Amino acid sequence: MRQVKSRNFRYILTGILFVIYFLYFALFNSHHIHYLEQSQLFFWSLDFLKEKFALPGGLADFSGSFFTQFFYSSWLGAFIYTLNAFAVFVLSFYIYKRHHLNNVIVAFIPVWLLAILQSSELFTFNQAIGFLLLLSFFALYITVKKTANRYILFFAGWPVLYILAGGFSIPVTVLCIMHELLFRNEKKRYIITILYVITGVLIPYLCAQLIFYIQPDKVFTWPVILELHSIFLYALILLFAWTPVMLPAGFFIDKVKSLKNRLLPWSIINVAAGIVIIVLMAFVVYKRAYNKMADMMLGADHYTQRAEWDKLLKLSDRYPGYNTLVIYYTNLALYKSGKLMDRMFCYPQIGSQGLRLKWQRNLNLFFGGEVFSRLSYNNESIHWAFEALVAKGLNPRSLKKLAVGCIVNGNYDIARKYLSLLNKTLFYRKWAQQHIRYLSDPDLMGKDHELSEYRDLRVSTNFFSAVNGLNLQDLLEDHPENKMAYEYLLASLLLDRNLDGFASAVQNLRYYGYKRMPLHIEEALIFYNFYENKDMVPEGYSFRQETINRFNEYARAYTAYRSDRKIAAFELGKKYGKTYWYYLQFPSN
């Protein structure tokens, strides 16, 4: 078979693959990377270090947390992903080459599996570090040529590896046993194999009894994340199984010379086959692992944290279908950009529940507190932030919400505790130091628009918090000038199709400084006046003739199609699908 220059082609192919790997995460999973950074907190302290090493896998957990803090920049996060993947590739290539499998594609399979796994937000970076530690120890093990030294390395080093990598050390035992049985000829290898097995079972058990306080069912697995599903679970299983499978494969290929000569050389046929395999792997990642909807959903969260409302709305324009989180953030962005009452029905809506998330002990706690802080509903914002802290552990978002909430309430000592944690971080230190200055000189808060607004609108009356509501009426009774509470009240009445309540509440429109009547308010009032035969218009406002004409056209079209609601919904949706009239009369569309 015709040969190609293997070294040059190997370098070119490897370089191209890792550029693609980097771009995949930088361009397609950027918000996923941001979310991982927001979900954890790394700071330099002895207590933090002790906490990480309180369970097996302390080094993997600590290192993963350290690198994840740099995911503050998605490009830097993608670069870290790529560096880790490249290290996995180099180690895999070295391991397989030492076991008679000198093949780039075979060594790239673990990288491909990592790409699948890291497409899931459940697969945190400490998992990738754990796998890297697994390969590193085994690569070191097979490098030691002297038999006695190799045995010493295992018996002395593997217990340390268990402490540092936890469950990621268990496959190393299998790999070392296979290496001894298949590729070494020492007479004692069978006895050593038995001793390796005993070590692999006894050390975790003793550590659980003497060092770690850990549940019995997690002694051999922690911190490996097993709560994956579908392709991610299969990828995790294959990631751990791939190298143990390749070792005997290399053993048998080396024994069968014809097979070795056919599979391993860099022939034109093998290169072409390798390229086809790479294309298929990329197809699997993009079609089965990559979740565009999830990344867009996390993008809505990211833009909310950055207060980049226009970017959030552009993202929502592209998001297909109905997603509660996206709708929740979209409505918030519409209000913050001054467009809620003009463009709310240009986006999918699910009733007033689209203005907030349900109280559930899941990710809702992490995402759902945003609306309360924006409403200046301070105590409820603190409540959600604290529950999110309990559910997810330390994270910068919850700590910031708690610190701000305590400052607004005047609980400076408690706020200082939260700020002291953020002050130990790399990317939140500046923010923390600024707010620490507020504690010693409260007058400085007057220069902070956000804090000033929260303080001015701080609730001073007592009422029960609605489990799945926003207490908008209570907020307005306490502070009638709370414009967001008022606009959200109007929005909730429109979304729930409560036109009687809306017609009453909208009469206060002038109090909130609207220069004109917003479009959806016009649409709702024109419809209400027409069907109730009334003439309710807020004082100082009038309907635009353009809106009246559009309603008359809508009414004629509705009358023409009213005998068949399906046809009516289809035809009217073409022209009036983004009006309140359409939302009101076609609730299932």
C-alpha positions in Angstrom: 0.0 0.0 0.0 1.1 3.5 -0.7 2.5 5.3 2.3 2.3 8.9 3.4 4.7 10.9 5.5 3.3 9.9 8.9 5.0 12.4 11.1 4.1 15.6 9.2 0.6 14.4 8.6 0.2 13.4 12.2 1.1 16.9 13.3 -1.2 18.6 10.8 -4.1 16.3 11.6 -3.7 16.7 15.3 -3.4 20.4 15.0 -6.6 20.7 13.0 -8.5 18.4 15.4 -7.6 20.5 18.4 -8.4 23.8 16.6 -11.9 22.3 15.9 -12.1 21.2 19.5 -11.4 24.7 20.7 -13.8 26.4 18.4 -16.6 23.9 19.2 -16.5 24.9 22.9 -15.7 28.6 22.3 -18.5 29.2 19.7 -21.1 26.6 20.4 -20.9 26.1 24.2 -19.8 29.5 25.4 -22.8 29.9 27.7 -22.5 26.4 29.0 -18.9 27.4 30.1 -20.2 30.6 31.8 -22.8 28.6 33.7 -20.2 26.2 35.1 -18.2 29.2 36.4 -21.3 30.6 38.1 -22.2 27.3 39.7 -19.1 27.1 41.9 -16.7 29.3 43.8 -12.9 29.0 44.2 -11.0 31.0 46.7 -7.6 30.7 48.5 -8.1 29.5 52.1 -7.0 26.6 54.3 -10.6 25.9 55.1 -11.5 25.6 51.5 -8.6 23.3 50.9 -9.6 21.1 53.8 -13.2 21.0 52.5 -12.0 19.8 49.1 -9.8 17.1 50.6 -12.5 15.9 53.1 -13.5 13.2 50.5 -11.6 11.1 48.0 -10.6 12.9 44.9 -9.5 16.1 46.7 -6.9 17.1 44.1 -9.3 16.5 41.2 -12.0 18.6 42.9 -9.6 21.4 44.0 -7.9 21.6 40.6 -11.2 21.5 38.8 -12.6 24.3 40.9 -9.4 26.3 40.4 -9.5 26.1 36.6 -13.3 26.6 36.5 -12.9 30.1 38.0 -11.3 31.1 34.7 -14.5 30.1 32.8 -15.4 33.7 33.6 -14.2 34.1 30.0 -15.7 31.5 27.7 -12.7 31.8 25.3 -10.4 31.1 28.2 -12.6 28.3 29.3 -12.5 26.7 25.9 -8.7 27.1 25.8 -8.5 25.3 29.2 -10.8 22.5 27.8 -8.5 22.2 24.8 -5.3 22.1 26.9 -6.8 19.3 29.0 -7.9 17.4 26.0 -4.5 17.7 24.4 -2.9 16.4 27.6 -5.3 13.4 27.5 -4.4 12.8 23.8 -0.6 12.9 24.5 -0.9 10.5 27.4 -3.3 8.2 25.5 -1.0 8.2 22.4 2.0 7.4 24.6 0.1 4.6 26.5 -1.2 3.0 23.3 2.2 3.2 21.6 3.8 1.4 24.5 1.2 -1.3 24.0 1.8 -1.7 20.2 -1.0 0.7 19.1 0.7 3.5 17.3 -2.4 5.2 16.0 -3.6 8.8 16.2 -7.3 7.9 15.8 -7.3 5.4 18.6 -5.6 7.9 20.9 -8.1 10.6 19.9 -11.1 8.5 21.0 -10.8 9.6 24.7 -10.7 13.2 23.5 -13.9 12.7 21.4 -15.6 11.1 24.5 -14.5 14.1 26.6 -16.1 16.4 24.0 -19.4 14.6 24.3 -19.3 14.6 28.1 -18.2 18.3 28.4 -21.2 19.2 26.3 -23.3 18.4 29.4 -23.4 20.9 32.2 -23.4 18.0 34.6 -19.9 17.0 33.7 -17.9 19.5 35.6 -14.2 20.1 35.0 -13.1 18.2 38.0 -14.2 15.1 36.1 -11.8 15.8 33.3 -9.0 16.5 35.8 -9.7 13.1 37.4 -9.5 11.3 34.1 -6.2 13.1 33.4 -4.8 12.0 36.7 -5.8 8.4 35.9 -3.9 8.5 32.6 -0.9 10.3 34.2 -0.4 7.7 36.8 -0.7 4.8 34.4 1.7 6.5 31.9 4.2 6.9 34.8 3.7 3.3 35.8 4.5 1.8 32.4 7.5 4.1 32.0 9.2 2.4 35.0 11.2 -0.4 33.5 12.7 -2.0 36.6 10.1 -4.5 38.0 10.7 -3.9 41.7 10.4 -0.1 41.3 7.2 -0.5 39.3 5.7 -2.6 42.1 6.8 -0.1 44.7 5.3 2.7 42.7 1.9 0.9 42.7 1.8 -0.1 46.3 3.1 3.3 47.5 1.6 5.5 44.9 -1.8 4.1 44.2 -3.1 4.8 47.7 -2.0 8.4 47.3 -3.7 8.4 43.9 -6.9 7.2 45.5 -6.8 10.1 48.0 -6.1 12.6 45.2 -8.4 11.2 42.5 -10.9 9.0 44.3 -13.0 6.8 42.0 -10.8 7.7 39.0 -8.0 5.6 40.6 -10.0 2.4 40.4 -9.6 1.8 36.6 -5.8 2.3 37.1 -5.8 -0.9 39.1 -7.3 -2.8 36.1 -4.9 -1.2 33.7 -1.8 -2.1 35.8 -3.0 -5.7 36.2 -3.6 -6.0 32.4 -0.1 -4.5 31.7 1.5 -7.0 34.0 -0.4 -10.0 32.6 -0.2 -9.2 28.9 3.0 -7.3 28.5 5.4 -8.4 31.3 6.9 -11.8 31.7 7.8 -11.8 35.4 7.1 -15.1 37.2 5.6 -13.2 40.1 3.0 -11.4 37.9 0.1 -13.6 39.0 0.9 -13.1 42.7 1.3 -9.4 42.0 -2.0 -9.3 40.3 -3.7 -10.7 43.3 -2.0 -8.2 45.5 -3.0 -5.4 43.2 -6.7 -6.5 43.5 -6.4 -6.7 47.3 -4.9 -3.2 47.4 -7.6 -1.8 45.1 -10.3 -3.1 47.4 -8.6 -2.7 50.8 -7.3 0.9 50.5 -10.6 2.5 49.7 -12.2 0.6 52.5 -9.6 1.6 55.0 -9.7 5.2 53.9 -13.5 5.2 54.4 -13.0 3.9 57.9 -10.0 5.9 59.0 -9.8 9.1 56.9 -13.0 10.0 55.1 -16.6 10.2 56.2 -18.3 8.9 53.1 -21.3 6.8 52.3 -20.5 3.1 51.7 -21.9 3.1 48.2 -19.7 5.9 47.1 -16.3 4.6 48.4 -15.3 3.3 45.0 -16.9 5.9 42.8 -16.7 9.3 44.4 -16.3 11.9 42.8 -17.2 10.3 39.5 -20.6 11.7 38.3 -22.8 8.8 37.5 -26.1 10.7 37.3 -25.8 11.1 33.5 -28.3 9.9 30.9 -28.5 8.8 27.3 -25.4 9.5 25.2 -23.5 11.1 28.1 -23.8 7.9 30.3 -22.6 5.8 27.3 -19.7 8.1 26.7 -18.7 8.0 30.4 -18.7 4.2 30.3 -16.8 4.0 27.1 -14.3 6.6 28.4 -13.4 4.3 31.3 -13.5 1.1 29.2 -11.6 2.3 26.1 -8.1 2.0 27.4 -8.7 -1.4 29.1 -10.1 -2.6 25.8 -7.2 -1.2 23.8 -4.5 -2.9 25.8 -5.6 -6.5 24.9 -6.3 -5.2 21.3 -2.7 -4.0 21.1 -1.5 -7.4 22.5 -3.3 -9.4 19.8 -2.6 -7.1 17.0 1.1 -7.4 17.8 0.8 -11.1 17.7 -0.9 -11.2 14.3 1.7 -9.7 12.0 -0.7 -9.5 9.0 -3.2 -7.5 11.0 -0.5 -5.3 12.4 0.8 -4.5 8.9 -2.7 -3.8 7.6 -4.0 -1.6 10.4 -1.2 0.5 11.8 0.9 1.9 8.8 0.1 5.4 7.5 -1.2 4.2 4.1 -3.6 6.2 1.9 -6.4 3.8 2.7 -5.9 4.0 6.5 -5.7 7.8 6.3 -8.9 8.0 4.3 -10.6 5.6 6.8 -9.3 7.7 9.7 -10.7 10.9 8.2 -14.1 9.2 7.7 -14.0 8.1 11.4 -13.2 11.7 12.5 -16.1 13.1 10.4 -18.5 10.5 12.0 -17.2 11.4 15.5 -17.8 15.1 14.8 -21.3 14.3 13.5 -22.1 12.4 16.7 -21.0 15.3 18.9 -23.0 17.8 16.9 -26.1 15.8 16.5 -26.3 13.9 19.7 -24.3 15.7 22.4 -24.5 19.4 21.5 -27.7 20.9 22.9 -28.3 24.2 21.2 -31.5 24.9 23.1 -29.7 24.4 26.4 -26.9 26.7 25.5 -29.3 29.4 24.4 -31.2 28.9 27.6 -28.0 29.4 29.6 -27.2 32.3 27.3 -30.4 34.0 28.5 -29.2 33.6 32.0 -25.7 34.9 31.2 -27.0 38.0 29.5 -29.3 38.7 32.5 -26.3 38.6 34.9 -24.4 41.0 32.6 -27.6 43.2 32.1 -27.1 42.9 28.4 -30.8 43.1 27.6 -30.6 43.7 23.9 -28.4 40.6 23.4 -30.9 38.6 25.5 -33.8 39.8 23.3 -31.9 38.9 20.1 -31.3 35.5 21.6 -35.0 35.1 22.5 -35.9 36.0 18.9 -34.0 33.0 17.7 -35.2 30.6 20.4 -37.8 28.2 19.0 -40.8 27.1 21.0 -41.7 27.6 24.6 -39.2 27.5 27.5 -40.2 28.8 30.9 -36.7 30.0 31.8 -36.2 31.8 28.5 -39.7 33.4 28.7 -39.0 34.5 32.3 -35.7 36.2 31.4 -37.2 37.6 28.2 -40.0 39.4 30.1 -37.4 40.8 32.5 -35.3 42.0 29.6 -38.3 43.6 28.0 -39.0 45.5 31.2 -35.4 46.6 31.7 -35.2 47.8 28.1 -38.5 49.7 28.4 -40.4 47.4 25.9 -42.6 45.1 28.1 -45.9 46.8 27.3 -45.0 47.3 23.7 -43.5 44.0 22.7 -44.5 41.4 25.3 -46.7 39.5 22.8 -44.0 39.5 20.1 -42.5 36.6 22.2 -44.0 33.3 23.4 -46.0 33.7 26.6 -47.4 31.1 29.1 -49.5 33.2 31.3 -48.4 35.1 34.4 -46.2 32.1 35.4 -43.8 33.4 32.7 -43.0 36.3 35.0 -41.4 34.2 37.6 -40.2 30.6 38.2 -42.0 28.1 40.5 -40.6 27.5 43.9 -38.9 24.1 43.4 -35.8 22.7 45.0 -33.9 22.4 41.7 -32.2 24.9 39.4 -35.2 27.2 39.8 -33.7 28.3 43.0 -30.5 29.3 41.3 -32.2 31.2 38.4 -35.5 32.3 40.0 -34.3 34.9 42.5 -33.4 37.4 39.9 -36.9 38.9 39.5 -37.2 39.5 43.2 -34.0 41.5 43.5 -35.0 43.6 40.4 -38.4 44.2 42.0 -36.7 45.4 45.2 -38.5 42.6 46.9 -35.4 42.3 49.1 -36.3 39.7 51.7 -37.6 37.3 49.1 -34.4 37.8 47.0 -32.4 36.9 50.1 -34.6 33.8 50.7 -34.1 32.5 47.2 -30.3 33.2 47.2 -29.9 31.4 50.5 -31.8 28.4 49.3 -29.8 28.3 46.1 -26.6 28.4 48.2 -27.8 25.4 50.2 -28.8 23.5 47.1 -25.8 24.2 44.9 -23.1 25.1 47.4 -21.0 28.2 47.4 -21.4 30.2 44.2 -20.7 33.9 43.3 -24.2 34.7 42.2 -25.9 33.7 45.5 -23.2 35.3 47.6 -23.6 38.6 45.7 -27.4 38.5 46.1 -27.0 37.8 49.8 -24.4 40.5 50.4 -26.5 43.1 48.6 -29.7 42.0 50.4 -28.0 42.3 53.8 -26.6 45.7 52.9 -30.0 47.0 51.9 -31.5 45.7 55.1 -28.7 47.2 57.2 -27.3 43.9 58.3 -23.7 44.9 57.7 -22.1 42.3 59.9 -23.8 39.5 57.9 -23.0 41.2 54.6 -19.4 41.4 55.6 -19.2 37.6 56.0 -20.5 37.1 52.4 -18.2 39.8 51.1 -15.2 38.4 52.8 -15.6 35.1 50.8 -15.9 37.0 47.5 -12.9 39.1 48.5 -10.8 35.9 48.4 -11.7 35.2 44.7 -9.9 36.3 41.6 -12.7 37.8 39.5 -15.1 39.1 42.2 -12.6 40.8 44.5 -13.0 44.2 43.0 -16.8 44.0 43.4 -16.5 42.8 47.0 -14.0 45.5 48.0 -16.3 48.2 46.5 -19.2 46.9 48.6 -17.0 46.5 51.7 -16.4 50.3 51.5 -20.1 50.8 51.6 -20.2 49.1 55.0 -17.8 51.6 56.5 -19.2 54.6 54.7 -22.9 54.1 53.9 -23.1 57.5 52.2 -21.1 56.0 49.3 -24.1 53.9 48.4 -25.8 57.0 47.0 -23.5 56.8 44.1 -24.6 53.2 43.3 -27.8 53.4 41.3 -28.8 49.8 41.9 -28.3 49.9 45.7 -29.9 53.3 46.0 -33.0 52.0 44.2 -33.2 48.9 46.4 -32.9 51.0 49.5 -35.5 53.5 48.4 -38.0 50.7 47.6 -37.2 48.5 50.6 -40.4 46.9 51.9 -41.4 48.3 55.3 -44.7 46.5 55.9 -45.4 42.9 56.8 -47.2 40.4 54.5 -47.0 36.7 53.7 -44.9 35.8 50.6 -46.9 34.1 47.9 -45.5 30.6 47.1 -45.8 31.0 43.4 -46.6 34.7 43.1 -44.8 38.0 43.2 -46.8 39.9 45.8 -47.1 42.8 43.4 -50.2 44.3 45.1 -48.4 44.2 48.4 -45.2 45.8 46.9 -47.3 48.6 45.4 -49.2 49.2 48.7 -45.8 49.6 50.4 -44.2 51.7 47.6 -46.7 52.9 45.0 -43.8 54.4 43.1 -42.3 51.0 42.3 -42.7 51.1 38.6 -41.5 47.6 37.9 -44.1 46.2 40.3 -46.8 48.2 38.6 -45.8 47.2 35.1 -45.5 43.5 36.1 -48.9 43.8 37.7 -50.3 45.1 34.4 -48.4 42.3 32.5 -49.8 39.6 34.9 -53.4 40.8 34.4 -52.9 40.8 30.6 -51.3 37.4 30.6 -54.1 35.9 32.8 -56.7 37.6 30.5 -58.1 39.5 33.5 -59.3 42.5 31.6 -61.6 43.8 34.3 -58.7 44.0 36.7 -56.4 45.4 34.0 -58.9 48.2 33.1 -59.0 49.2 36.7 -55.2 49.1 37.4 -54.3 50.9 34.2 -56.0 54.1 35.3 -52.9 54.9 37.3 -50.7 54.9 34.2 -50.0 58.6 34.3 -48.5 58.4 37.8 -45.6 56.3 36.4 -44.5 58.9 33.8 -45.5 57.2 30.6 -45.4 59.8 27.8 -47.8 57.7 25.6 -50.0 54.7 26.1 -47.9 51.6 25.3 -49.1 49.4 22.4 -50.4 46.4 24.3 -52.2 48.6 26.8 -53.9 50.3 23.8 -54.8 46.9 22.3 -56.2 45.6 25.6 -58.3 48.7 26.3 -59.7 49.0 22.8 -60.8 45.4 23.0 -62.2 45.8 26.4 -64.2 48.9 25.6 -65.5 47.3 22.4 -66.8 44.2 24.1 -68.0 45.8 27.3 -69.4 48.9 25.5 -67.3 51.2 27.7 -65.0 54.1 27.3 -62.2 53.6 29.8 -59.1 55.5 28.9 -56.4 56.6 31.4 -56.5 60.3 32.1 -54.2 62.3 29.9 -54.0 59.6 27.2 -55.8 58.7 23.9 -55.8 55.8 21.5 -53.7 56.2 18.3 -55.9 56.1 15.2 -53.4 53.5 13.7 -54.2 51.1 16.5 -57.9 51.6 16.2 -57.8 50.9 12.5 -55.8 47.7 13.1 -58.3 46.5 15.6 -61.2 47.2 13.1 -59.3 45.1 10.5 -58.7 42.4 13.1 -62.4 42.3 14.1 -63.5 42.0 10.5 -61.1 39.2 9.8 -62.1 37.4 13.0 -65.7 37.7 12.1 -65.0 36.2 8.6 -63.3 33.1 10.0 -65.1 32.6 13.3 -67.0 29.6 12.1 -63.7 27.6 12.1 -61.4 28.5 14.9 -58.5 26.5 13.5 -58.6 28.4 10.2 -59.1 31.6 12.1 -56.1 31.0 14.3 -53.9 30.2 11.3 -55.1 33.1 9.1 -55.1 35.7 11.9 -51.8 34.5 13.2 -50.1 35.6 10.0 -50.8 39.3 10.5 -51.9 39.6 14.1 -50.0 36.9 15.9 -48.0 39.4 17.9 -51.0 41.4 19.2 -52.7 41.1 22.5 -56.0 40.4 20.6 -54.6 37.2 19.2 -53.2 36.1 22.6 -56.5 36.8 24.2 -58.7 34.9 21.8 -56.5 32.0 20.8 -55.0 30.7 24.1 -53.8 27.4 22.7 -51.7 28.9 19.9 
